[in-house]
Amino acid sequence: MKTAKDLAKRTSERNALYKSMLADGDLDAIWAVWAAARFLNLSVDTLNHRRLDGTGPVFVRLSKSKVGYRRRSLVAYIDSREFSSTSEEAAVKAGGNSLARAAGNRPGE
């Protein structure tokens, strides 16, 4: 059974690893699920659910039971969810203006 001390040590180690991963800046580096979830400010469960239902970022299948995420894919996922208004978000969800969004253009630009 893990003690509070063990959990604190693991948390500290992950915090240090996460900080070094952010500082690295390598967009092609593959991140573990926990690090990707932290980067997106999501829980691991939410990120896993979004992967299963196809609404999450693109992932890399590393083995039969392990996946990872490229930092580049996480940034692209964030960019794809950026809107200037809730009306724009609703239009994109409804299928409108998708070509402009894919090109990175905003309405009125």
HELIX and SHEET records of a PDB file:
HELIX    1   1 ALA A    4  ASP A   24  1                                  21    
HELIX    2   2 VAL A   33  LEU A   40  1                                   8    
HELIX    3   3 VAL A   44  ASP A   53  1                                  10    
HELIX    4   4 ARG A   71  SER A   80  1                                  10    
HELIX    5   5 THR A   86  LYS A   93  1                                   8    
HELIX    6   6 SER A   98  ALA A  102  1                                   5    
SHEET    1   A 3 ILE A  30  TRP A  31  0                                        
SHEET    2   A 3 LYS A  66  ARG A  70 -1                                        
SHEET    3   A 3 VAL A  60  SER A  63 -1                                        
END                                                                             
